[in-house]
Amino acid sequence: MPAPVESPSSSQSEMTDRSDPRSCGCRAGNIVAAATPAAAIAVLIVIYIASPVFYVNHILEYQHRESQAVEMVTFLAASVAAAMLFLAASRLWRIGAAALPAFGVDPNDLRGPAALRGRGGAIIVAVVALATLFFAGEEVNWGQNFFNWGVPEYEKGTGFAGPEVNLHNSFEVVSVQSLGSAFLLGVFFGLPLMWLGRHRLTMIGDWGPAIPTWPVVAAMLTVQLWGLVKPLYRAIHPDAGWESTADYLDLLAQVRGDSPVEIDSALYHYVGFFDQVKEQKEMLVAIVLLLYSIYLNGLARRLASGSGRSFAETG
């Protein structure tokens, strides 16, 4: 009786998952990881559809967002991710060049100072960890959201929107947010593209452990695409918006049902949901950073135990 023949697409996909030392080796787990941002977006949409009032009161709304659920999830996910990335960087640094054969790289081909040779991946992960820690701190204004630093007594607990202890809203020389966006694109898309040419770029031969695996790249791609939703919505509904804080508060009262005046549905949904897509995106970025840290620590454990599988055969 002939043996069953697996479909080429299925067998090739499973081989890629299992032969990549950065992968968890579980196809279902990789698919779940890649779909995590989409699932988070779906949860936000379902909550908003079920109860716009609950959404703007507790999940996310412009004036009080610093103390609402999306901001707290962003801070917690980024904080845990930063800690786990520092741990992964430390583990990869200790493993050093011993990890490279799993990526099809001969440590003898590397150049540079002996102390750093084979540790390029660990250095990259440490840089990402520092950036993630900065991200987490900026999200809560380095504790101002919790401890009310620089907040007048009469403004405490009222969604104070005065001077914030952060750089991303106050540093005028260069846009910190633009730098952060460029950094993310470089890490999650630039590094994987460079890694494809590693046989020609010998200088990146020891970057292998830091290269995001495909579920993480796919997850970040979802995040970047979601960030385009707000400008697309504004392009379709150019009149959606407001001119002053007073206008916004009037519109918000109508979303909350506190005003008898009805507004256009496009403006209603913009105020209630689409205006804060950027904050939603920041939460998704924190989630992807957490996914990246989980994969890296799994990789470090496998490499430390000697079970890292060769990546050379996958190209």
N, C-alpha and C positions, 0 to 999 in steps of 0.2 A: 504494500500500500504506500503510495507516494506521500512524502511529508508535506504538510500544508505550507503554502508559499505566502509569506507576508507581503503586503503591498509595499512597493519601493518607497513611497513617501513616508509611510509609518516607520519602516525599519531604519531609513536614513535619519529621520528625526530623532528616534530613540538612540541611535548610535552617536549622533552629535551631542545629545544631552549627556550620555554616559561617558563619552571620551573627552569632554571638556572638563578639566579639573575644577574650573570655577563654578560649574553647574552642580546642583544638588543631586543630579542623577535621576531625579524623579520627574517624568514628563508632566504628570498632572500637577505637581507642585510648581513647576515652572510656569505652566499656563495660569494657575491661580495667581502667582506673583505678578505676571504680566497684566492680568485683568484687575488687579487691586485698585488702581486709580479710577478705572471705569466704574467699579462697584461703589467706590466712595462717592463719585458724582451721582450715581443712581440713587444712593441713599439721600443725598441732599435734595434732589429733585422730588423724590417721593414725599419727604417731609414737607417741602414747600407746597406741593399739590394738595396734600392732606390737610395742611393748616398753615396758610400764609402768616396768620397772626402769631402762631407758635414759633414759626421760623424767624420772623423779624424780632420777636421778643427774646428768644433764647439761642438760636443757632447763629445768625449773622445779620447784622444791620449796621449801616455806615457809622452812626454816631456812637453806638455802644459796643462796637465789635471787639474792642480790646478786652472785654470781660465775658465774651460769649463763647459758645462751644467750639466754633471753627478755630478761633485764635488759641484756645487752650489745647486743642488737639495738635495744632501746628507746633506750639511750644514743647509739648510733651514728646511728640514724635521726633522733633529735631534734637531735643536734649538727649533722649535715649540713643538716637542715631550717632550723635557726637561721641558719647561715651563708648559705644560699641566700635566706632571707627578708630578711636584711639587704641582700644584693646586690640583690634585687628592689625593696626600699624605696628604695635609692639610685638605681636606674635610673628608677623611677617619679617620684621627686622631681625629677630632672633633666628629665624629659619634661614634667611639670607639666600645665598646662591644655591643652597641645597634644593630650593624649590624649582629652579629653572629647568632641569631635565623634564619635568612634568609638562612643560610648555614647549618642548622640542628645542630648547636653547642650551648650547654648550657653554658652561661658565667660563671655560678657557678662552672663549671668543670675546669676552667683555674687556673693555678698556676703562681707565679711570682709576682714582685712588682705591687702594685695596680695601679700606674701611667701608667704602660705599659700594663697592662692586657687588652686584647681585641684589642690591637693596633699593633700586629705583622704584619698584612697586610700593614698598613700605613708605618711602618718602612721599609719593603721590597720595597715598591713603592718609598720611598724617596731615598733609596740606588740606585735603578734603575735610578731615576731622576739624581742623581749626576753622575752616570756612563755615562748617555746620554749627559749631559752637557760637560763632559770631552771628549767624542767622537766628539761632535760638534766643540769644541775648537781645538782639534787635527787635524780635517779635514782641517782647514784653518790656521794651524800653529799659532793659537792664535792671529790671525789678521795680521800675516806677509804677507799673500797672498793679503790683501787689502791695507796695509799701508807700505809694503816693508821694514819692520824692518830688519836690518842687511844685506840688499841687496846693493851691490855696485851700484853707480849711473849709470854706463854704462850697468848694467845688468837689470835695471828696465824695465819691459814690454817685456822681452825676454824669459820668461819661466825659470827664474833663478832656478838652481838646486843645489845651494850651501848649506851652513849650515842652517838647518831648525829649527824653534823654536817649537819643539815638543818632546815628549818622545818616541812615537812608532817607530821612525827611529833612535833615538840617545841613548836610554837607553840600555846599554849593559849587565847589571846584569841579567835581565830576559826579555823575550820577552813580551812587552806590548800587542802586537797583539794576542799572544797565550793566555794571561790572559783574554783579552777581549772575545775571542772565547769561552773559558771555562765558562766565566760568562754568556754569552748568552745561552749556552747549559744548564747551571744550571737553569736559570730563565725560559726559554721557554719549556724545556723538563723535567728537574729534578724536578721542583716544581709541575707540574701537576702529575708526577708519584708518588711523595711523598703524594700528596693530596689524591690519590686513597687509601692510607693506613692510612688516618687520624683517623679512628676509633681505630687503634692500637697505633698511634703516637699522643697521646693527646697533646704533646708539640707544635704541629703545628695547633692546633684547631682554632687559630685566624688568620691564614694566608689566609683564604678563599678569602677575597676581592682582594688579590694580584695575585691569581692564574690565569694565562692566560687562556682565554676561547678557545674553539676548533678552531674558525676561525683564531685566532692569532697564535696558535700552528701550524696549517696547513700552514699558510703563512710563518712562520719561517722555516718550513720543506722544503718548496719550495726554500727558500734562500740558505739553506745548500746544497741542491742537486745541485743548480746552481753553487755553488762554486767548485764542482767536475768537471765541464765542461773543464776547462783549463788543468788540469793534464790528463784528458781523451784524449783531443785533442793532447797533447804532446806525449801521449803513442801511439796514432795512427799515428802521424806525428813526429817522433823523430828528424827529421832534421829541423823542424820549430824553428827558433830562430836566435840570432845574438851574436857576440862575443865582440863587442865594440860599443860605441856611434856612431862612424863614420859609422859602418855597418848599424846600425839602421836608421840613417838619409838617407843613400842611399836607403834603403828599403822603408822608408816612402815616399821619393820622387817618387818612382815608384807607390805606392798606390795612391798618389795625382795626378799622371799623369804628373809629372814634369820631368820624365826621360824616354827616349825612350826604355830603357832596360826592358824587360818583365821578371817577376819572376814566380816561381812555384806557382800555385793557393793555395796550402796548406800554404806556407809561406806568401803569399799575405793576406790571411784571418787571419792568426795568427797576423801579424803586425797590420792589420786594425781593428781587432775586439777581437779575443780570448786572446790576451796578457793581456788585461785590465779587465778580468773577475773579478779579485779581487776588483777593483774599482767599478764595476757594483754591486758586492755583497754588498759592503759597503753602496751604495745607497739604495739597497733593505732592508738592516738591518734598516736603518733610517726610511724607510717607515713602516716597521713592528712595530718599536717602536712608531711611530705616531699612528698606528692602536691601539696598546695596550693602549696608553694614552687616545684615544677617548673612548674605551670601559670602561676604569676605571672611567672616568668622568661621563659617562652615568650611571654606577653603583652607584657612589657616589650620584648623583642626585636622583636616585630611592630610595636608602636607606634613604636619608635625608627626602624624602617626605613620607616615610613609605610604599612605594609600592614595596619594594624588595620582591620577591617571594621565597618561601621555596625551598631550594636545597636538603633537606634531602631525598626526595622521589626518587631522581635520583641516589642514591647510595652513 
